[in-house]
Each structure stands twice: as structure tokens, then as C-alpha cells.
Amino acid sequence: MKTGKAEPAARSRHLLGGRNQMTVGFIGLGRMGRPMASNLCRKGFRLVVNDINQDAVKELELLQASSAATVAEVASKSEVIVTMLPDSPVVREVVAGPDGIIANAPKGALILDMSTVDPETTDELAAAAKAKGLSFVDAPVGRLAQHADRGESLFMVGAEPEDFERVKPMLEAMGTTVYHCGGVGTGTRTKLVNNFLAVASCQFNAEALALSQGFGLDLERTLDVIYGTTAVNGQLKVNWPDKVLKGDTAPGFTIDLAHKDLSLIIQAANAAKVPMPMAAAAREMFTAARARGFGKQDFSAMADAHCDLANLEKPRLKQ
């Protein structure tokens, strides 16, 4: 695989007879982490898992993963330790805390962080890992939870070439598209660029659909027009028809997490002296949605939140 090129998943040369003898630790079995860990199990990887949600742990045990009571236990038993966690403070504690991965992993182990965090966290954890004789790779995830369910995720990887080769078989087992973006930290930074467009688009989509509702337009006909012009975007055409526009706002990726990502984007942009006025405006609309009780809903529910703000009927496609 060449740097900067995407390639489809393939059978790894590291797999023999469908089983992988390397032990992989997996910490964080949430909406994205659980299906990713499940796909690793199904592809023959030997997993040790940990999460605060014991139901998720039991689900992985049914797929022949073993469980560990603590992060330290996961780290001590694993050659590669994967983290898929909700935010920077949690990642810092799990990776660099006194009972965390760095303090307990064997020398030569590799930490693969797939969380969405601020670049400073990635840089500092990578340096701390290196000082202890450990490798560090950042590989945040693109696409949605339903893609993770099907093993169709996209990964943006920041890694040294030799470390990229170590994690490539695992990423291929969890997804269909892997980009080696460059050295450590480039995956995290690429994810922030991607998520700015993905999350901010929810706000202007919400405003567009609210305007359509306010005008009394037929939603199906309006979408047909938009889908035929350059106004179309992936959220409006791919995600929303299967989520909010059919009345499903159960979270794949919540408004709370989208707000968190917009905050990371603005913080990182400020550090780089890059103005992001549209990101700031979008974040405040996500703040308003959270204040009105939409925070735990899928981020496509920004359409409902904006129509609620304007006292308009929620946009729904005819069943």
C-alpha cells in the first residue's frame, strides 16, 4: 500500500488458517468499538477486551474474546492495544494514567488509538509511548456506525511505515478503506478536517430542510431536485434518508459527540491560526440543540432540532 492511497481489504499474510496468533487488546466497546472488535474476532484475531459496559464485554465473549477486569490487565497481555474511546481526557487517562497502557504494556507493544481526539493529545501520548519503548499509531475512523457493523469502515492512519504494516491487517479486518496519511498525528488531523465537513453539513442541511418546510414544499420533490445538483452532500443523500427523515434518531453518532468534535476542530484551528467562522456558528447551533434535549439523539436529528426551533413540522419522507 502506498502512502496516501486507499486500497480494499484483502486477506492478510499474517493470517494462517483463519487464525491470528497475535494477542490484541481492545478497550472501548461502544457503538463503534463493539462492531469493530466483533469483526476482528470473526476474522480470527485473538482479543482481550475491556469496557465499563459489561453487556458489551459479554457480547464479545460469545465471539471467543477473553475479558480483562482492568486496562492494566489488557495492556500486560497484549502485543497491540486498541483504544476506541469517547474523548481526549478519557484517552489520556486510559493510555497514560498511572494504571494505564503505557505503564503496563510490554516493551515493543503498539498502541493503536482510533478515538477522535485533539492533536495535542495524540502528539503527547505518542511521545510518552516512545519514551517507554512503545509504538503509537493514530487511526481515527471515517463513515458511520452501520458501516462499522458491516466491516466497511474507513481509517485515516498516522504512523511510521513499519508500524503501519503492523496494524494494517487489523484495519483491513475492520474496514474496506485504509489511508496512510503520513507520520504520527496525521490521522487525527485528517479526521478533524473530515469531521468539520461531515458535522457542519448537518447544520446547513437542517436549515435547508426547515426552509423547505416553512415554504410548504413537498419534501420528496425538494430532495429530488437537490440530489440532481451540486448542492447534494453525503449526509443529506446517504445518511439522513435512513435516519431522521424516516423518524429514526436513535444514536449512531450523537449530537453530543458532534459538538465535541466541533470544539476539537475549533481548538486545533485556533492553535494553527486558521479562522473557522462556519465551524464556530455550527457549534453554537449544536449547543442550542443540546440545551433543548437533543444531545443524545443521532446527529441527523439536527433537522428536528432546527424545525423545532422554528415551530415547524419535522421533515419526514413518506413511508
C-alpha positions, 0 to 999 in steps of 0.5 A: 500500500502506498502512502496516501492511497486507499486500497480494499481489504484483502486477506492478510499474510499474517493470517494462517488458517483463519487464525491470528496468533497475535494477542490484541487488546481492545478497550472501548466497546461502544457503538463503534468499538463493539462492531469493530472488535466483533469483526476482528474476532470473526476474522480470527484475531485473538482479543482481550477486551475491556469496557465499563459496559459489561453487556458489551464485554459479554457480547464479545465473549460469545465471539471467543474474546477473553475479558480483562477486569482492568486496562492494566490487565489488557495492556500486560497481555497484549502485543497491540492495544486498541483504544476506541474511546469517547474523548481526549481526557478519557484517552489520556487517562486510559493510555497514560494514567498511572494504571494505564497502557503505557505503564503496563504494556510490554516493551515493543507493544503498539498502541493503536488509538482510533478515538477522535481526539485533539492533536495535542493529545495524540502528539503527547501520548505518542511521545510518552509511548516512545519514551517507554519503548512503545509504538503509537499509531493514530487511526481515527475512523471515517463513515458511520456506525452501520458501516462499522457493523458491516466491516466497511469502515474507513481509517485515516492512519498516522504512523511510521511505515513499519508500524503501519504494516503492523496494524494494517491487517487489523484495519483491513479486518475492520474496514474496506478503506485504509489511508496512510496519511503520513507520520504520527498525528496525521490521522487525527488531523485528517479526521478533524478536517473530515469531521468539520465537513461531515458535522457542519453539513448537518447544520446547513442541511437542517436549515435547508430542510426547515426552509423547505418546510416553512415554504410548504414544499413537498419534501420528496420533490425538494430532495429530488431536485437537490440530489440532481445538483451540486448542492447534494452532500453525503449526509443529506443523500446517504445518511439522513434518508435512513435516519431522521427523515424516516423518524429514526434518531436513535444514536449512531453518532450523537449530537453530543459527540458532534459538538465535541468534535466541533470544539476539537476542530475549533481548538486545533484551528485556533492553535494553527491560526486558521479562522473557522467562522462556519465551524464556530456558528455550527457549534453554537447551533449544536449547543442550542440543540443540546440545551433543548434535549437533543444531545443524545439523539443521532446527529441527523436529528439536527433537522428536528432540532432546527424545525423545532426551533422554528415551530415547524413540522419535522421533515419526514419522507413518506413511508 
